Amino acid sequence: MGRKLDLSGLTDDETEHVLQVVQRDFNLRKKEEERLSEMKQKLDEEGSKCSILSKHQKFTEHCCMRCCSPFTFLVNTKRRCGDCAFNVCKSCCSYQKLEKVWICCVCQQARRKLF
């Protein structure tokens, strides 16, 4: 960024096209920054919620840390997230075949954010 374009050798149509591309790039970068900022805020809020709830041992043993639904023996069993180690329900996590581990939805988002 910060470089100046030498458009003197271009026709008016070509110059207009280059400016449109640069403007489109600027708009896409701005949208991406906003999207990442929203994702970071959501992850921060989720982290705050989890830090409060994780202090209550009974809650963490009997309820999902992500959606707060209670665990049941057959219908809604608990699974331990391989990244954050919180107990989560089946609907709040997915199995990673390569790693052979369950990962909760928040940790999945955090992983996507890193890549």
Chimera marker file (.cmm) of the C-alpha trace (Angstrom):
<marker_set name="trace">
<marker id="1" x="0.000" y="0.000" z="0.000" r="1" g="1" b="0" radius="0.5"/>
<marker id="2" x="1.128" y="3.606" z="-0.257" r="1" g="1" b="0" radius="0.5"/>
<marker id="3" x="2.615" y="3.172" z="-3.723" r="1" g="1" b="0" radius="0.5"/>
<marker id="4" x="1.590" y="5.581" z="-6.449" r="1" g="1" b="0" radius="0.5"/>
<marker id="5" x="0.419" y="4.244" z="-9.782" r="1" g="1" b="0" radius="0.5"/>
<marker id="6" x="1.759" y="5.774" z="-12.974" r="1" g="1" b="0" radius="0.5"/>
<marker id="7" x="-1.325" y="5.847" z="-15.167" r="1" g="1" b="0" radius="0.5"/>
<marker id="8" x="0.049" y="8.342" z="-17.688" r="1" g="1" b="0" radius="0.5"/>
<marker id="9" x="0.535" y="5.722" z="-20.428" r="1" g="1" b="0" radius="0.5"/>
<marker id="10" x="-3.040" y="4.457" z="-20.226" r="1" g="1" b="0" radius="0.5"/>
<marker id="11" x="-6.160" y="5.549" z="-22.059" r="1" g="1" b="0" radius="0.5"/>
<marker id="12" x="-9.021" y="7.093" z="-20.126" r="1" g="1" b="0" radius="0.5"/>
<marker id="13" x="-10.979" y="3.815" z="-20.248" r="1" g="1" b="0" radius="0.5"/>
<marker id="14" x="-7.997" y="1.833" z="-18.988" r="1" g="1" b="0" radius="0.5"/>
<marker id="15" x="-7.386" y="4.346" z="-16.214" r="1" g="1" b="0" radius="0.5"/>
<marker id="16" x="-11.039" y="4.183" z="-15.190" r="1" g="1" b="0" radius="0.5"/>
<marker id="17" x="-10.876" y="0.367" z="-15.143" r="1" g="1" b="0" radius="0.5"/>
<marker id="18" x="-7.726" y="0.364" z="-12.961" r="1" g="1" b="0" radius="0.5"/>
<marker id="19" x="-9.349" y="2.786" z="-10.534" r="1" g="1" b="0" radius="0.5"/>
<marker id="20" x="-12.458" y="0.601" z="-10.331" r="1" g="1" b="0" radius="0.5"/>
<marker id="21" x="-10.303" y="-2.437" z="-9.533" r="1" g="1" b="0" radius="0.5"/>
<marker id="22" x="-8.397" y="-0.536" z="-6.840" r="1" g="1" b="0" radius="0.5"/>
<marker id="23" x="-11.657" y="0.734" z="-5.317" r="1" g="1" b="0" radius="0.5"/>
<marker id="24" x="-13.135" y="-2.781" z="-5.348" r="1" g="1" b="0" radius="0.5"/>
<marker id="25" x="-9.984" y="-4.104" z="-3.644" r="1" g="1" b="0" radius="0.5"/>
<marker id="26" x="-10.219" y="-1.362" z="-1.012" r="1" g="1" b="0" radius="0.5"/>
<marker id="27" x="-13.881" y="-2.221" z="-0.331" r="1" g="1" b="0" radius="0.5"/>
<marker id="28" x="-13.136" y="-5.952" z="-0.055" r="1" g="1" b="0" radius="0.5"/>
<marker id="29" x="-10.285" y="-5.326" z="2.382" r="1" g="1" b="0" radius="0.5"/>
<marker id="30" x="-12.528" y="-3.113" z="4.495" r="1" g="1" b="0" radius="0.5"/>
<marker id="31" x="-15.274" y="-5.788" z="4.580" r="1" g="1" b="0" radius="0.5"/>
<marker id="32" x="-12.737" y="-8.450" z="5.536" r="1" g="1" b="0" radius="0.5"/>
<marker id="33" x="-11.401" y="-6.282" z="8.365" r="1" g="1" b="0" radius="0.5"/>
<marker id="34" x="-14.956" y="-5.770" z="9.651" r="1" g="1" b="0" radius="0.5"/>
<marker id="35" x="-15.686" y="-9.511" z="9.420" r="1" g="1" b="0" radius="0.5"/>
<marker id="36" x="-12.519" y="-10.404" z="11.327" r="1" g="1" b="0" radius="0.5"/>
<marker id="37" x="-13.248" y="-7.748" z="13.937" r="1" g="1" b="0" radius="0.5"/>
<marker id="38" x="-16.748" y="-9.179" z="14.493" r="1" g="1" b="0" radius="0.5"/>
<marker id="39" x="-15.351" y="-12.703" z="14.751" r="1" g="1" b="0" radius="0.5"/>
<marker id="40" x="-12.726" y="-11.584" z="17.275" r="1" g="1" b="0" radius="0.5"/>
<marker id="41" x="-15.397" y="-9.847" z="19.343" r="1" g="1" b="0" radius="0.5"/>
<marker id="42" x="-17.595" y="-12.974" z="19.334" r="1" g="1" b="0" radius="0.5"/>
<marker id="43" x="-14.669" y="-15.163" z="20.347" r="1" g="1" b="0" radius="0.5"/>
<marker id="44" x="-13.750" y="-12.734" z="23.137" r="1" g="1" b="0" radius="0.5"/>
<marker id="45" x="-17.354" y="-12.724" z="24.412" r="1" g="1" b="0" radius="0.5"/>
<marker id="46" x="-17.456" y="-16.527" z="24.278" r="1" g="1" b="0" radius="0.5"/>
<marker id="47" x="-14.175" y="-16.675" z="26.192" r="1" g="1" b="0" radius="0.5"/>
<marker id="48" x="-15.553" y="-14.389" z="28.896" r="1" g="1" b="0" radius="0.5"/>
<marker id="49" x="-18.694" y="-16.489" z="29.228" r="1" g="1" b="0" radius="0.5"/>
<marker id="50" x="-16.664" y="-19.676" z="29.477" r="1" g="1" b="0" radius="0.5"/>
<marker id="51" x="-14.279" y="-18.268" z="32.067" r="1" g="1" b="0" radius="0.5"/>
<marker id="52" x="-17.242" y="-17.406" z="34.299" r="1" g="1" b="0" radius="0.5"/>
<marker id="53" x="-19.070" y="-20.714" z="33.784" r="1" g="1" b="0" radius="0.5"/>
<marker id="54" x="-15.953" y="-22.871" z="34.074" r="1" g="1" b="0" radius="0.5"/>
<marker id="55" x="-15.545" y="-21.817" z="37.704" r="1" g="1" b="0" radius="0.5"/>
<marker id="56" x="-18.705" y="-23.760" z="38.573" r="1" g="1" b="0" radius="0.5"/>
<marker id="57" x="-17.711" y="-27.444" z="38.640" r="1" g="1" b="0" radius="0.5"/>
<marker id="58" x="-21.290" y="-28.753" z="38.677" r="1" g="1" b="0" radius="0.5"/>
<marker id="59" x="-22.184" y="-26.730" z="35.620" r="1" g="1" b="0" radius="0.5"/>
<marker id="60" x="-19.192" y="-27.909" z="33.600" r="1" g="1" b="0" radius="0.5"/>
<marker id="61" x="-19.874" y="-31.555" z="34.436" r="1" g="1" b="0" radius="0.5"/>
<marker id="62" x="-23.606" y="-31.472" z="33.652" r="1" g="1" b="0" radius="0.5"/>
<marker id="63" x="-24.053" y="-28.854" z="30.903" r="1" g="1" b="0" radius="0.5"/>
<marker id="64" x="-22.531" y="-27.933" z="27.558" r="1" g="1" b="0" radius="0.5"/>
<marker id="65" x="-20.167" y="-24.964" z="27.814" r="1" g="1" b="0" radius="0.5"/>
<marker id="66" x="-21.300" y="-23.615" z="24.439" r="1" g="1" b="0" radius="0.5"/>
<marker id="67" x="-25.096" y="-23.858" z="24.425" r="1" g="1" b="0" radius="0.5"/>
<marker id="68" x="-25.710" y="-24.603" z="28.156" r="1" g="1" b="0" radius="0.5"/>
<marker id="69" x="-27.945" y="-27.595" z="27.395" r="1" g="1" b="0" radius="0.5"/>
<marker id="70" x="-27.822" y="-30.392" z="29.978" r="1" g="1" b="0" radius="0.5"/>
<marker id="71" x="-26.075" y="-33.658" z="29.140" r="1" g="1" b="0" radius="0.5"/>
<marker id="72" x="-28.157" y="-36.840" z="29.080" r="1" g="1" b="0" radius="0.5"/>
<marker id="73" x="-26.981" y="-40.430" z="28.933" r="1" g="1" b="0" radius="0.5"/>
<marker id="74" x="-28.165" y="-41.399" z="25.441" r="1" g="1" b="0" radius="0.5"/>
<marker id="75" x="-29.611" y="-38.349" z="23.732" r="1" g="1" b="0" radius="0.5"/>
<marker id="76" x="-27.111" y="-35.584" z="24.451" r="1" g="1" b="0" radius="0.5"/>
<marker id="77" x="-23.839" y="-37.094" z="25.643" r="1" g="1" b="0" radius="0.5"/>
<marker id="78" x="-20.862" y="-34.960" z="26.562" r="1" g="1" b="0" radius="0.5"/>
<marker id="79" x="-17.642" y="-34.803" z="24.588" r="1" g="1" b="0" radius="0.5"/>
<marker id="80" x="-14.408" y="-33.126" z="25.603" r="1" g="1" b="0" radius="0.5"/>
<marker id="81" x="-13.010" y="-30.577" z="23.132" r="1" g="1" b="0" radius="0.5"/>
<marker id="82" x="-9.447" y="-31.411" z="22.162" r="1" g="1" b="0" radius="0.5"/>
<marker id="83" x="-8.420" y="-27.736" z="22.099" r="1" g="1" b="0" radius="0.5"/>
<marker id="84" x="-10.107" y="-26.025" z="25.061" r="1" g="1" b="0" radius="0.5"/>
<marker id="85" x="-10.879" y="-29.208" z="27.063" r="1" g="1" b="0" radius="0.5"/>
<marker id="86" x="-14.416" y="-28.041" z="27.887" r="1" g="1" b="0" radius="0.5"/>
<marker id="87" x="-17.277" y="-30.539" z="27.874" r="1" g="1" b="0" radius="0.5"/>
<marker id="88" x="-19.608" y="-29.856" z="24.954" r="1" g="1" b="0" radius="0.5"/>
<marker id="89" x="-22.657" y="-31.539" z="23.450" r="1" g="1" b="0" radius="0.5"/>
<marker id="90" x="-22.812" y="-33.269" z="20.076" r="1" g="1" b="0" radius="0.5"/>
<marker id="91" x="-24.476" y="-30.318" z="18.349" r="1" g="1" b="0" radius="0.5"/>
<marker id="92" x="-21.724" y="-27.912" z="19.476" r="1" g="1" b="0" radius="0.5"/>
<marker id="93" x="-18.757" y="-29.904" z="18.169" r="1" g="1" b="0" radius="0.5"/>
<marker id="94" x="-17.520" y="-32.021" z="15.307" r="1" g="1" b="0" radius="0.5"/>
<marker id="95" x="-15.151" y="-34.934" z="15.050" r="1" g="1" b="0" radius="0.5"/>
<marker id="96" x="-11.804" y="-34.305" z="13.345" r="1" g="1" b="0" radius="0.5"/>
<marker id="97" x="-10.936" y="-37.598" z="11.656" r="1" g="1" b="0" radius="0.5"/>
<marker id="98" x="-7.280" y="-36.830" z="11.007" r="1" g="1" b="0" radius="0.5"/>
<marker id="99" x="-6.632" y="-35.847" z="14.618" r="1" g="1" b="0" radius="0.5"/>
<marker id="100" x="-9.161" y="-38.331" z="16.045" r="1" g="1" b="0" radius="0.5"/>
<marker id="101" x="-10.519" y="-35.703" z="18.409" r="1" g="1" b="0" radius="0.5"/>
<marker id="102" x="-13.709" y="-33.698" z="19.024" r="1" g="1" b="0" radius="0.5"/>
<marker id="103" x="-13.394" y="-29.918" z="18.510" r="1" g="1" b="0" radius="0.5"/>
<marker id="104" x="-16.051" y="-27.466" z="19.715" r="1" g="1" b="0" radius="0.5"/>
<marker id="105" x="-17.561" y="-24.858" z="17.396" r="1" g="1" b="0" radius="0.5"/>
<marker id="106" x="-15.705" y="-21.954" z="19.030" r="1" g="1" b="0" radius="0.5"/>
<marker id="107" x="-12.318" y="-23.643" z="18.708" r="1" g="1" b="0" radius="0.5"/>
<marker id="108" x="-13.151" y="-24.455" z="15.089" r="1" g="1" b="0" radius="0.5"/>
<marker id="109" x="-13.767" y="-20.759" z="14.441" r="1" g="1" b="0" radius="0.5"/>
<marker id="110" x="-10.537" y="-19.867" z="16.194" r="1" g="1" b="0" radius="0.5"/>
<marker id="111" x="-8.667" y="-22.378" z="14.014" r="1" g="1" b="0" radius="0.5"/>
<marker id="112" x="-10.198" y="-20.880" z="10.851" r="1" g="1" b="0" radius="0.5"/>
<marker id="113" x="-9.200" y="-17.425" z="12.000" r="1" g="1" b="0" radius="0.5"/>
<marker id="114" x="-5.563" y="-18.542" z="12.214" r="1" g="1" b="0" radius="0.5"/>
<marker id="115" x="-5.491" y="-19.733" z="8.612" r="1" g="1" b="0" radius="0.5"/>
<link id1="1" id2="2" r="1" g="1" b="0" radius="0.2"/>
<link id1="2" id2="3" r="1" g="1" b="0" radius="0.2"/>
<link id1="3" id2="4" r="1" g="1" b="0" radius="0.2"/>
<link id1="4" id2="5" r="1" g="1" b="0" radius="0.2"/>
<link id1="5" id2="6" r="1" g="1" b="0" radius="0.2"/>
<link id1="6" id2="7" r="1" g="1" b="0" radius="0.2"/>
<link id1="7" id2="8" r="1" g="1" b="0" radius="0.2"/>
<link id1="8" id2="9" r="1" g="1" b="0" radius="0.2"/>
<link id1="9" id2="10" r="1" g="1" b="0" radius="0.2"/>
<link id1="10" id2="11" r="1" g="1" b="0" radius="0.2"/>
<link id1="11" id2="12" r="1" g="1" b="0" radius="0.2"/>
<link id1="12" id2="13" r="1" g="1" b="0" radius="0.2"/>
<link id1="13" id2="14" r="1" g="1" b="0" radius="0.2"/>
<link id1="14" id2="15" r="1" g="1" b="0" radius="0.2"/>
<link id1="15" id2="16" r="1" g="1" b="0" radius="0.2"/>
<link id1="16" id2="17" r="1" g="1" b="0" radius="0.2"/>
<link id1="17" id2="18" r="1" g="1" b="0" radius="0.2"/>
<link id1="18" id2="19" r="1" g="1" b="0" radius="0.2"/>
<link id1="19" id2="20" r="1" g="1" b="0" radius="0.2"/>
<link id1="20" id2="21" r="1" g="1" b="0" radius="0.2"/>
<link id1="21" id2="22" r="1" g="1" b="0" radius="0.2"/>
<link id1="22" id2="23" r="1" g="1" b="0" radius="0.2"/>
<link id1="23" id2="24" r="1" g="1" b="0" radius="0.2"/>
<link id1="24" id2="25" r="1" g="1" b="0" radius="0.2"/>
<link id1="25" id2="26" r="1" g="1" b="0" radius="0.2"/>
<link id1="26" id2="27" r="1" g="1" b="0" radius="0.2"/>
<link id1="27" id2="28" r="1" g="1" b="0" radius="0.2"/>
<link id1="28" id2="29" r="1" g="1" b="0" radius="0.2"/>
<link id1="29" id2="30" r="1" g="1" b="0" radius="0.2"/>
<link id1="30" id2="31" r="1" g="1" b="0" radius="0.2"/>
<link id1="31" id2="32" r="1" g="1" b="0" radius="0.2"/>
<link id1="32" id2="33" r="1" g="1" b="0" radius="0.2"/>
<link id1="33" id2="34" r="1" g="1" b="0" radius="0.2"/>
<link id1="34" id2="35" r="1" g="1" b="0" radius="0.2"/>
<link id1="35" id2="36" r="1" g="1" b="0" radius="0.2"/>
<link id1="36" id2="37" r="1" g="1" b="0" radius="0.2"/>
<link id1="37" id2="38" r="1" g="1" b="0" radius="0.2"/>
<link id1="38" id2="39" r="1" g="1" b="0" radius="0.2"/>
<link id1="39" id2="40" r="1" g="1" b="0" radius="0.2"/>
<link id1="40" id2="41" r="1" g="1" b="0" radius="0.2"/>
<link id1="41" id2="42" r="1" g="1" b="0" radius="0.2"/>
<link id1="42" id2="43" r="1" g="1" b="0" radius="0.2"/>
<link id1="43" id2="44" r="1" g="1" b="0" radius="0.2"/>
<link id1="44" id2="45" r="1" g="1" b="0" radius="0.2"/>
<link id1="45" id2="46" r="1" g="1" b="0" radius="0.2"/>
<link id1="46" id2="47" r="1" g="1" b="0" radius="0.2"/>
<link id1="47" id2="48" r="1" g="1" b="0" radius="0.2"/>
<link id1="48" id2="49" r="1" g="1" b="0" radius="0.2"/>
<link id1="49" id2="50" r="1" g="1" b="0" radius="0.2"/>
<link id1="50" id2="51" r="1" g="1" b="0" radius="0.2"/>
<link id1="51" id2="52" r="1" g="1" b="0" radius="0.2"/>
<link id1="52" id2="53" r="1" g="1" b="0" radius="0.2"/>
<link id1="53" id2="54" r="1" g="1" b="0" radius="0.2"/>
<link id1="54" id2="55" r="1" g="1" b="0" radius="0.2"/>
<link id1="55" id2="56" r="1" g="1" b="0" radius="0.2"/>
<link id1="56" id2="57" r="1" g="1" b="0" radius="0.2"/>
<link id1="57" id2="58" r="1" g="1" b="0" radius="0.2"/>
<link id1="58" id2="59" r="1" g="1" b="0" radius="0.2"/>
<link id1="59" id2="60" r="1" g="1" b="0" radius="0.2"/>
<link id1="60" id2="61" r="1" g="1" b="0" radius="0.2"/>
<link id1="61" id2="62" r="1" g="1" b="0" radius="0.2"/>
<link id1="62" id2="63" r="1" g="1" b="0" radius="0.2"/>
<link id1="63" id2="64" r="1" g="1" b="0" radius="0.2"/>
<link id1="64" id2="65" r="1" g="1" b="0" radius="0.2"/>
<link id1="65" id2="66" r="1" g="1" b="0" radius="0.2"/>
<link id1="66" id2="67" r="1" g="1" b="0" radius="0.2"/>
<link id1="67" id2="68" r="1" g="1" b="0" radius="0.2"/>
<link id1="68" id2="69" r="1" g="1" b="0" radius="0.2"/>
<link id1="69" id2="70" r="1" g="1" b="0" radius="0.2"/>
<link id1="70" id2="71" r="1" g="1" b="0" radius="0.2"/>
<link id1="71" id2="72" r="1" g="1" b="0" radius="0.2"/>
<link id1="72" id2="73" r="1" g="1" b="0" radius="0.2"/>
<link id1="73" id2="74" r="1" g="1" b="0" radius="0.2"/>
<link id1="74" id2="75" r="1" g="1" b="0" radius="0.2"/>
<link id1="75" id2="76" r="1" g="1" b="0" radius="0.2"/>
<link id1="76" id2="77" r="1" g="1" b="0" radius="0.2"/>
<link id1="77" id2="78" r="1" g="1" b="0" radius="0.2"/>
<link id1="78" id2="79" r="1" g="1" b="0" radius="0.2"/>
<link id1="79" id2="80" r="1" g="1" b="0" radius="0.2"/>
<link id1="80" id2="81" r="1" g="1" b="0" radius="0.2"/>
<link id1="81" id2="82" r="1" g="1" b="0" radius="0.2"/>
<link id1="82" id2="83" r="1" g="1" b="0" radius="0.2"/>
<link id1="83" id2="84" r="1" g="1" b="0" radius="0.2"/>
<link id1="84" id2="85" r="1" g="1" b="0" radius="0.2"/>
<link id1="85" id2="86" r="1" g="1" b="0" radius="0.2"/>
<link id1="86" id2="87" r="1" g="1" b="0" radius="0.2"/>
<link id1="87" id2="88" r="1" g="1" b="0" radius="0.2"/>
<link id1="88" id2="89" r="1" g="1" b="0" radius="0.2"/>
<link id1="89" id2="90" r="1" g="1" b="0" radius="0.2"/>
<link id1="90" id2="91" r="1" g="1" b="0" radius="0.2"/>
<link id1="91" id2="92" r="1" g="1" b="0" radius="0.2"/>
<link id1="92" id2="93" r="1" g="1" b="0" radius="0.2"/>
<link id1="93" id2="94" r="1" g="1" b="0" radius="0.2"/>
<link id1="94" id2="95" r="1" g="1" b="0" radius="0.2"/>
<link id1="95" id2="96" r="1" g="1" b="0" radius="0.2"/>
<link id1="96" id2="97" r="1" g="1" b="0" radius="0.2"/>
<link id1="97" id2="98" r="1" g="1" b="0" radius="0.2"/>
<link id1="98" id2="99" r="1" g="1" b="0" radius="0.2"/>
<link id1="99" id2="100" r="1" g="1" b="0" radius="0.2"/>
<link id1="100" id2="101" r="1" g="1" b="0" radius="0.2"/>
<link id1="101" id2="102" r="1" g="1" b="0" radius="0.2"/>
<link id1="102" id2="103" r="1" g="1" b="0" radius="0.2"/>
<link id1="103" id2="104" r="1" g="1" b="0" radius="0.2"/>
<link id1="104" id2="105" r="1" g="1" b="0" radius="0.2"/>
<link id1="105" id2="106" r="1" g="1" b="0" radius="0.2"/>
<link id1="106" id2="107" r="1" g="1" b="0" radius="0.2"/>
<link id1="107" id2="108" r="1" g="1" b="0" radius="0.2"/>
<link id1="108" id2="109" r="1" g="1" b="0" radius="0.2"/>
<link id1="109" id2="110" r="1" g="1" b="0" radius="0.2"/>
<link id1="110" id2="111" r="1" g="1" b="0" radius="0.2"/>
<link id1="111" id2="112" r="1" g="1" b="0" radius="0.2"/>
<link id1="112" id2="113" r="1" g="1" b="0" radius="0.2"/>
<link id1="113" id2="114" r="1" g="1" b="0" radius="0.2"/>
<link id1="114" id2="115" r="1" g="1" b="0" radius="0.2"/>
</marker_set>
